[in-house]
């Protein structure tokens, strides 16, 4: 993790005391390109949105890495085994959101070593003027998330696509009204009870991330309950 992503982070109870204002997100009528730095990021940041789009235009997914470095010192799984497990978890999570056969572009960038220029070129080939591109926020505090956000921004600038960014680790290191976060650019997507339930069900598919791989500290979950609580909300937040 990075210096911003240490300790327990900001508790969800603190976030819930703050009312974030912003316009409601207007949904696209064509499938957006959803760019995920690691398996699970697309569900953490936009699972409710994906559940809603499943009943409409659907979505196309770009899996930038396979997340093989989530447990670099695991005593249970080698990196290649983790990569295979996490690819399968993504497939199941998307199925649980109602996206039964989405197009998934698996780019195979190294986890922890996203090649920003190569990614920008790949996204440029997939985007068209006006198409939505959802990607992790450029200021999210994780190197891969920020590289993905910058690559998406560059590709959108080249193609005329519309960039929509989702925060993930921001909820960990930031505080309500934190001046480091562009709250003035936020749009909110209120979620129905069914969409929230679908998102929870999808996140449960990421077994390697939410449960211990084994008894050793090296195999502890990356997304324990206090982290998952930040994504079990009645709204999702995006930066436009």
TORFI-721330 format. One line per 2 residues: number of its first residue (from 1); for each residue x, y, z of C-alpha. Coordinates in Angstrom, 3 decimals, always signed. Layout:
NUM) X/Y/Z; ...
This chain:
1) +0.000/+0.000/+0.000; +0.943/+3.669/-0.262
3) +1.492/+6.227/+2.534; -2.128/+7.370/+2.146
5) -3.475/+3.836/+2.525; -2.375/+2.839/+6.008
7) -4.105/+2.050/+9.260; -7.837/+1.658/+9.690
9) -8.716/+4.780/+7.715; -11.819/+6.915/+8.095
11) -14.674/+4.945/+9.605; -17.910/+4.670/+7.670
13) -19.725/+6.074/+10.706; -17.884/+9.360/+10.156
15) -18.777/+9.461/+6.471; -22.440/+8.878/+7.280
17) -22.575/+12.003/+9.433; -21.814/+14.097/+6.333
19) -24.350/+14.885/+3.647; -22.578/+15.135/+0.300
21) -24.451/+17.267/-2.188; -24.272/+17.012/-5.946
23) -26.485/+16.425/-8.972; -27.833/+12.999/-9.767
25) -25.743/+11.099/-12.295; -27.370/+11.000/-15.715
27) -27.031/+7.506/-17.103; -25.731/+6.699/-20.585
29) -28.010/+5.054/-23.121; -25.163/+3.053/-24.666
31) -22.759/+0.634/-22.936; -19.999/+2.501/-21.087
33) -16.423/+1.279/-20.992; -15.673/+0.481/-17.338
35) -11.954/+0.362/-16.555; -10.906/-1.579/-13.438
37) -7.324/-1.399/-12.143; -7.824/-4.682/-10.237
39) -10.579/-7.283/-10.045; -13.258/-5.922/-7.658
41) -12.623/-2.201/-8.287; -15.420/-1.989/-10.853
43) -17.867/-3.433/-8.298; -16.609/-1.429/-5.319
45) -16.831/+1.829/-7.244; -19.752/+1.233/-9.579
47) -21.490/-2.016/-8.674; -24.848/-0.327/-8.191
49) -24.505/+1.475/-11.501; -23.590/-1.782/-13.242
51) -26.631/-3.495/-11.734; -28.844/-0.762/-13.153
53) -27.161/-0.841/-16.557; -27.675/-4.610/-16.692
55) -31.366/-3.888/-17.273; -30.513/-1.447/-20.049
57) -27.494/-0.936/-22.281; -25.126/-3.144/-20.275
59) -21.419/-2.399/-19.965; -18.058/-3.341/-21.431
61) -15.255/-4.060/-18.950; -11.512/-3.468/-19.142
63) -9.588/-5.533/-16.582; -6.227/-3.782/-16.499
65) -4.479/-6.212/-14.134; -5.417/-9.615/-12.745
67) -4.663/-8.562/-9.167; -1.966/-11.169/-8.661
69) -0.065/-9.029/-6.136; -2.865/-8.619/-3.594
71) -1.074/-11.026/-1.222; +2.596/-10.861/-2.270
73) +3.798/-13.056/+0.607; +0.900/-15.493/+0.683
75) +1.665/-18.905/+2.133; -1.327/-20.387/+0.302
77) -1.388/-19.154/-3.308; +1.262/-18.288/-5.873
79) +0.688/-15.065/-7.855; -0.423/-16.995/-10.939
81) -2.941/-18.925/-8.849; -4.294/-15.713/-7.362
83) -4.619/-14.215/-10.840; -6.696/-17.169/-12.029
85) -8.899/-17.054/-8.940; -9.477/-13.337/-9.252
87) -10.400/-13.573/-12.937; -13.028/-16.158/-12.019
89) -14.272/-13.970/-9.165; -14.791/-11.069/-11.558
91) -16.819/-13.249/-13.913; -19.036/-14.407/-11.057
93) -19.438/-10.915/-9.599; -20.558/-9.497/-12.936
95) -22.991/-12.386/-13.356; -24.460/-11.562/-9.944
97) -24.980/-7.976/-11.083; -27.005/-9.241/-14.026
99) -24.259/-8.907/-16.647; -24.368/-12.511/-17.799
101) -22.034/-12.279/-20.791; -20.244/-8.918/-20.778
103) -17.317/-8.195/-23.040; -14.205/-8.208/-20.830
105) -10.873/-6.999/-22.190; -8.172/-8.556/-20.002
107) -5.024/-6.541/-20.614; -2.685/-8.382/-18.243
109) -0.700/-5.422/-16.948; +1.443/-6.293/-13.915
111) -0.340/-5.663/-10.630; +1.570/-2.718/-9.188
113) +3.138/-1.816/-12.530; +0.473/-0.449/-14.878
115) +2.016/+0.845/-18.108; +0.165/+4.128/-18.446
117) +1.065/+4.892/-22.065; +0.242/+1.386/-23.284
119) -3.056/+1.480/-21.422; -3.964/+4.875/-22.876
121) -3.367/+3.493/-26.375; -5.555/+0.454/-25.663
123) -8.385/+2.591/-24.305; -8.132/+4.964/-27.258
125) -8.838/+2.036/-29.576; -11.976/+1.140/-27.592
127) -13.464/+4.610/-27.122; -15.504/+6.777/-29.466
129) -16.738/+10.380/-29.239; -19.319/+10.780/-26.495
131) -18.943/+7.265/-25.114; -18.694/+7.032/-21.352
133) -15.437/+5.829/-19.851; -15.636/+4.988/-16.140
135) -12.253/+4.724/-14.464; -10.676/+5.011/-11.036
137) -10.062/+8.586/-9.912; -6.664/+10.074/-10.758
139) -6.156/+11.187/-7.148; -7.272/+7.979/-5.434
141) -4.029/+7.385/-3.545; -3.105/+4.010/-5.074
143) -0.481/+4.031/-7.869; -2.392/+1.654/-10.140
145) -5.673/+3.505/-9.612; -4.062/+6.829/-10.400
147) -2.241/+5.482/-13.469; -5.501/+4.027/-14.778
149) -7.277/+7.335/-14.187; -4.602/+9.299/-16.015
151) -4.572/+6.849/-18.927; -8.359/+7.047/-19.183
153) -8.247/+10.845/-19.089; -5.672/+10.882/-21.886
155) -7.713/+8.464/-23.993; -10.876/+10.517/-23.479
157) -9.055/+13.699/-24.462; -7.890/+11.997/-27.662
159) -11.221/+10.445/-28.635; -13.801/+12.870/-27.276
161) -15.202/+10.227/-24.916; -16.711/+11.313/-21.571
163) -14.612/+10.568/-18.506; -16.410/+9.595/-15.297
165) -14.162/+8.731/-12.340; -14.983/+6.647/-9.278
167) -13.138/+6.874/-5.936; -12.114/+3.748/-4.020
169) -9.302/+4.318/-1.527; -10.304/+7.976/-1.215
171) -12.891/+6.842/+1.341; -10.025/+5.407/+3.397
173) -7.606/+8.340/+3.611; -9.885/+11.351/+3.090
175) -12.283/+12.935/+5.572; -15.662/+14.588/+4.989
177) -15.182/+17.903/+3.108; -11.491/+17.058/+2.621
179) -10.014/+19.809/+0.395; -7.852/+17.266/-1.450
181) -10.959/+15.762/-3.053; -12.882/+17.457/-5.928
183) -16.289/+17.296/-4.268; -17.459/+20.116/-6.532
185) -17.240/+17.697/-9.475; -19.251/+14.928/-7.847
187) -22.431/+13.370/-9.146; -24.488/+10.984/-7.052
189) -26.342/+7.839/-8.055; -29.055/+6.882/-5.532
191) -29.385/+3.100/-5.377; -32.518/+1.056/-4.901
193) -32.642/-1.668/-2.261; -32.383/-4.253/-5.034
195) -29.289/-2.582/-6.508; -27.624/-2.418/-3.093
197) -28.395/-6.086/-2.517; -26.978/-7.002/-5.932
199) -23.804/-5.061/-5.168; -23.377/-6.831/-1.818
201) -23.948/-10.193/-3.492; -21.385/-9.338/-6.171
203) -18.774/-8.274/-3.620; -19.274/-11.580/-1.819
205) -17.898/-13.260/-4.954; -14.421/-11.840/-4.273
207) -13.561/-14.528/-1.752; -9.792/-14.028/-2.034
209) -10.184/-10.408/-0.985; -12.866/-10.492/+1.712
211) -11.849/-13.671/+3.565; -8.468/-14.889/+4.837
213) -6.559/-17.089/+2.437; -5.095/-18.850/+5.456
215) -4.232/-18.360/+9.146; -1.020/-16.373/+8.650
217) -0.946/-12.529/+8.684; +0.325/-12.598/+5.093
219) -3.006/-14.115/+4.067; -5.296/-11.609/+5.784
221) -8.208/-10.167/+3.774; -7.596/-6.988/+1.796
223) -11.237/-5.943/+2.174; -12.263/-6.619/+5.782
225) -15.748/-5.619/+6.997; -14.749/-2.076/+7.999
227) -13.505/-1.413/+4.450; -16.516/-3.026/+2.789
229) -18.813/-0.872/+4.922; -17.707/+2.184/+2.909
231) -19.222/+0.626/-0.204; -22.529/-0.477/+1.301
233) -24.232/+2.867/+0.838; -27.490/+4.092/-0.589
235) -25.579/+6.218/-3.133; -22.518/+5.859/-5.338
237) -20.317/+8.878/-5.982; -18.610/+9.763/-9.250
239) -16.445/+12.675/-10.395; -17.325/+14.285/-13.718
